[in-house]
Structures are given as C-alpha cells and as structure tokens.
Amino acid sequence: MDKKQELLNKIHDNIKEYCDTYFDFSFQTNNPVVRLHEPTTSGDEIFAAVDTMLSTFTTMGKKVRAFENQYAQYTGTKHSVMSNSGSSANLLAVAALANPFTRDYLKPGDEVIVPALSWSTTIWPLIQHNLVPVIVDCDINDFNLDLDKLEKAIGPKTRAIKLVHVYGNPCNMDAIMALAKKHNLFVIEDCCEAMGATYDGKSVGSFGLVGNFSFFFSHHISTMEGGISVTNDFDFTETMRILRAHGWSREADEHQKYVNMYPDIDPRFIFINVGYNLRPTEVNAAMGQIQLPKLDKLIDNRRETADFYLKHLAKHSEFFHFQKETPKGKHVWFGFPVILKDNAPFSVKDITTYMQQRHIETRPVIAGNMARHPAFKMYEHRIAGDLSSADTVMKKGFAFACHHAVDQHAREYVVQTIDSFIAEFVHGRSKITAAV
Ligand SMILES: Cc1ncc(COP(=O)(O)O)c(C=O)c1O
C-alpha cells in the first residue's frame, strides 16, 4: 500500500472512530430533547467530503455529474442538474422557463400560480423574473393547493403552476396535470420538502416540466447545502446547465455545437446566454452519493413516527386537525404539522410553550400564508379568491419533529407531553397526576 493510501485509511479510521463515539443523536431518557432536525450524516459522508477536499478537485466536476445521474435514476427521470440549494434549484427552473432558449418561454407579466402555503424561495424567483405570482389557498385536508380554487384562479395571463408538495405530502398529480393540460400550463414542482415522496408509484418531481429538491441540513438527506432539478426534457436541462454557471456553454452536453458555431471565440469562454453561479461543489456531491442509498430507510422511520403520532393523538381529535395523506400518495413527513380546531380551549402559544419547556422543539407550518409576509407589499402579485385555509394554518398551526432519528422513546415522550398538556389545560390539574 502506498503512503497516500495508508494516510487516507488512517484519516478514515479516525473519522469513523470520532463519529462512532460522538455522533449519537438518539433520544436520551435521562435528558429528553426532541429537536426539529438531527444530522443525517455519518462518518462515511464526512470521510467522502474530506477525501474530496484532499484530492483538491473540489469545484463542480465528475462527482456532481455522477450524483446527478444517480439522482435522476432514483426519481425515474432522464436528467438532473445539481445546484447549491433548493432555492437555487427553484431559481434555475424559473430562470430557464423564462429564458428565450425555452420554447414558448414565459414573458414579463405572465402569471404563475403558487400556493399561499409555500416557502419564500418558491415564489421569489417569479418576482425576480418579472412574472406575477397568483396566490391560491391550500386545502385544509392535505395542505396542498386547493384544486377548486386553483381552477378558478386561472386567467388569460396564467402560464404555469408552481406547486409545493407540502411537508412531503404529494399533490393530487392526476388532477393537477389534467388541469395543466386543459389550460396549457407548464408545471414546476417544488419538491424541497418531499424528497422520496411518490404519487401513484412515481417520484414527485417527475410529473411536471421540472421538479426541484433541497439537500439542506434539515431535509430528508443532506449535502450540507445543495439542491437538484430533475426533468425529462433534454433542452431544458441544457438551458439549466448553461444558466447555472455564468451563461457559458462549457457544461452543456452539446458544448461542441457552440464551439463550431463560434470558432473565433475561445471554447472555454463562450457566453451563449445570461447566467448565475449556482454551482454546487464536489464535496456536496460526494456526500450525496453516500446519502442517497440511505434515503428510503430514513423515510420509513418518518412514516412509522407519523403513524404513531396519528394513532396516539387521535384521542385529542376534538382539538387537533391532522394533515391527511393524499390518496395514491406516499407522504414523507418533513415534520409533523398540527392545526388547532376552533374549539380548542388553548392557543398555539400555550401548547408550543409547554412543549418547548419540555425540550420538544416546535415551529410554524412552513411560514404560514406567504401572502401575509411583508415582502409582498413591494411587489406585484394577485391573490386569487380567499386564503382562509392558509390563514388558519398560519394562526392555528404548529409542527414538531418527525425525522429519521425520532425513535420509539422520543415518540412516546412527545405523545405523553401532549397528553399531559391536555390533561392540565383542558381537564384540570387533578387529572394530570392520574395521567403521569
Ligand atoms: C417548499 C420549499 N421550497 C424551497 C426551500 C428552499 O430550500 P433550501 O433551504 O435548500 O434553499 C424550502 C426549504 O425548506 C422549502 O420548504
């Protein structure tokens, strides 16, 4: 064995020993804490990252392309383009859809339907490309776009739907694709909360023109930061590759075509379009290559946790409303959202304060109704119909952990904490003693 390999083996063993010793994210009964997220990385990913750094080939290259192929295969799509975040994947998809390289591309003033219950960077790329977001309410059952309100929102300027599979619950893609066909609309799927989710056995992200995923720390698998766009459209892929890095043709599969067209320009620097720099690094891809095969198992745990919560919190359904898995959908539970019903004699603040005091982290359901956030005051948008359900989610909703590291002890602790809160607030203190 050469010296280099010997040193790498030592580094590998040291990282492994460190992680085996200190990476314990399981629930501790003597110090109960249930965080919203825990790392999905182990020593293997960290070694892959360090190994990549040591190779000195760290900027986007072969590992990114290999991971793109691996991810496209996982989602059953033909192509994928990795970027440095889920937000960048969303940006790239919108930028490509509003680019003259795309047939029948979106023009300034064109409208794109977005869910009120979505994330900031689901919507900002539209505004950044002079498109008009049309904000549509969610359905209080599955939390995804309300299909009736969606159809009513379609107007003469509407060109696309940019949907979100909220908290990992797939949208009803039969209905949405039928609507899109009927009204000749592009579909962009924001799958940033839904990695691994399927509808009718097919991966989310593979239904519309393009689907965007996030590998941020808190997501189903992580490359630290990172995102990826999947599509079956080769030309759209090429455009995303060009826009991802400066607008040059270098990373396009058909780079040679441009070299032949512009023989007087140095082939390394042919700028054939506008562009950004949204590139991921080889380090992100190296981590992704190891994480992806673990995804389905990590999701199994999320689904078991959600089943447990649903079963054991059902006794409080007088006060709690739960998200319903879409028929034909496989929900991957980015977190566990709960909405308080009107007759709950306590507020979100009451219950979340109680949980947080007992070290169970909570948060709003995404960020509630995006249309209520101050940024919208400055930019053109259209609110289509009432947003009453998204308002309810914002005012009466909260979420807690449902990730891969929530084990049976953590599940029981969460349910017991909620049980004792209800006993205290609703049934009076005397019953708490009995309940504990
Ligand atoms: C629906 C949705 N879209 C986009 C993003 C952005 O992803 P990232 O944090 O990787 O930029 C998120 C983040 O959680 C999200 O929930």
The ligand as a Gaussian input file, in Angstrom:
#p B3LYP/6-31G(d) Opt

LIG

0 1
 C      -41.054000      24.362000      -0.141000
 C      -39.620000      24.803000      -0.053000
 N      -39.025000      25.309000      -1.140000
 C      -37.751000      25.705000      -1.125000
 C      -36.963000      25.598000       0.016000
 C      -35.558000      26.080000      -0.008000
 O      -34.582000      25.082000       0.115000
 P      -33.098000      25.485000       0.549000
 O      -33.131000      25.758000       2.005000
 O      -32.269000      24.300000       0.201000
 O      -32.710000      26.685000      -0.220000
 C      -37.539000      25.081000       1.182000
 C      -36.742000      24.969000       2.409000
 O      -37.041000      24.274000       3.331000
 C      -38.902000      24.682000       1.155000
 O      -39.516000      24.198000       2.246000

